[in-house]
């Protein structure tokens, strides 16, 4: 379902054209994402014995999912480090103001 504000964009995936709905202003991002996925599928086909495009697409999806989970884990670690530093700074400031 597309909302009245969404745009229809045609992209090529696996050598076939597909039409997707996306918010206005995000058309270039959708095209770039499709190109990135096509490139990743090509890489999967080159790196392995897989020649079936559907299997290469699944491998690319798993690769992207893994990268996303890794990035989310790294972000969570960084947020914990920032929170810890903020707590230490707050404690330090509290101590210096109370003396």
Secondary structure, DSSP 8 states (H G I E B T S, - for coil): ---TTEEEEEEEETTEEEEEEEETT-HHHHHHHHHHHHHHHHHHHHHSS---HHHHHHHHHHHHHHHHHHHHHHHHHHHHHHHHHHHHHHHHHHHHHH-
